[in-house]
Amino acid sequence: MFFPSLALAQVGRTLPGESRNIVVWVGIAAILVPVLLGIVFFHKFVSLYIQALTSNAQISAAGLLGMALRGANIGAIVINRIRAVKAGLNISTHVLEVHDLAGGRVTNVVTAMIAAKSARIELDWKTAADADLASRDVLGLVRAGGAVGDKGAGFTPGNMREGGEAVLSASAIAQIRKTRLLVFDFDGVMSDNRVLVMQDGTEGAMCNRSDGLGIGNLRDAAAKGGWDLGMMVLSKEQNPVVGARCAKLKLECKQGIDDKLAELNRVLSERGLTLDQAAYVGNDINDVACMRAVGLAIAVADAYPPVLAVARIVTTKAGGHGAVREVCDWFATARAV
């Protein structure tokens, strides 16, 4: 068997003293460097394997070795597989490796999916990974409530959009069918969030007639189908306009509510319902507490980013411009299936 160091030693015998020393040291380095690199790799390999084993990440030694030989970043893959398992996400090592080898940012995508789950936003691996490979900041979009999917379609907080229309996921439809109380904020949801101030100081609001028709249609559909579905408005504002509009639409109305969640809990308790049986449609930060608590959180298209971030479904229409009608149509369609 031929060893480079032996050959160097033989050559060194024919050289003068100083040159011979240099050749000897080169030979030693030729032996030690690969050995040290091997030790470092072995230590990293064993460390990652033990971490995966103790975290129930289910990565075999053979699988880990195979990924290393294929040139994958085994550190990033193992750590993010562990993070996914801890967060209750089923993300396999195979898809993590594929994404890494394709030049994707594995850590960024997994972090985005964990954040989406925490905010009760539906985001699947393929959508997130495709967006990452398209150089989109998936995590930033999730936190800001923006669209993640390619070409402006795909993932938005809670719904898929195709051709400008929302396509509800199966889980969202199932939650709609469980809902027994549909709650609307008023300003920015049933109105366009503007206030008309008259010369005498009285106020007015711009509402949408199609929203009223949608509420009526949903009420009629519930009556015909025998669905137990209540609807109401929960508003921070104390204004005759709110009361008048709700009276016309035959909606129960609670006004001047500073702590909306406390009031919602009280209403649900009176009806013998739980928060999981409620849906809430909001647009501003004073709606976030209720939206985090209920079974189905819905934001209008022009809601503020913190609201979009906690919404499970986002309408394609803005508040006061048909968003309520869109929600009512979703409910009518989902309950009729």
Phi, psi and omega in degrees: 000139185258128178243131179304325183293324178293319179297319179295323180295319179296319177296321183298331181294337182269357183257160176293168188311302185298315180295325179296321179297319179298316180296322179297314180295323176297320178296318179297317179298322180297334178272314188289321184301309178299324180295314180296318177298320178297319179296317179298314180297316181298317179298315179296317180300309181297319181299314180295320180297316180295319178300315179295318182296315183283348180256006181060032180278348174056059174241118183282161178297321179295320179295321179294317179295318179299318178297320180296318180293333179277357176088016180281156177279088187296329178298310180296321183292313181295312182299318181283333171295318177297315179300319180295316179299315180297329181272358179080024179256135180266083179244114186284158176295331181297311182290329176295317180294316179302316181293319179296314181292336178277000179092013181279164180262089186303313182299319181296318182291315180296319178299320179297319180291324176294318178296320179296318179295318180299324180270006180060041176255133180278121179212118180267162184300313185300316180297315181293317181294318179298318179295321179296318179292339176272013177067030175263143180278090185299314181297316179298322180291321178297315182293328182269349180080022180271174179285136181257327188297159182293146175060028177077359175248182178099231186281131162229167183301094172102342179218159175261143180243131177226120180062028177086359180248145180282136175243109186286143176287163180298322181291325177293319178297318179298321179291323176300318181292338177276343188289133179246346178219122179254117186248133178246138162287164180260292183295124179088352177241300176273345173237173180271015176076005175266157178239127175266118181255119181277170181298329181273005177092351177289156184245155176225167180223150178265115180244174184241125182296329180293332176296316178298320179295321179297318178298316179297317179298317180294320178298317179295318180296320179295320180295315180292323182273355181071028179277139175268089182226117176260157177225144179203166176245135178235111188232142175286329182286143172251099187213134179302331180299317180298312180298319182294316180296317180293323178297318179297323181272001180058045179250135172298140186224130174244118183246162176064035183263112178280318179255089185295322182294319178297317179294320179297318177299320179295316180297316180296320179298318178298328182267358180071031182246165177250166178299328180293343180264010181246149172238145183228131179250117183224176181218344187227174190296336178284001176261347188299317183301315178295319182293324177292331188272328188280170179289329182222111179261127182236132176245146174282160189301326183260025178293161179288150184310317179299331179284317177300325183293334181256357182283143174269328177229140177237129180289161174270347179259150178279163177299135182077002180232034176105004180296318180295319177300319180298314179298315180298321178294321176302312183295316180298318181290315182295321181286338182277343183292000000 
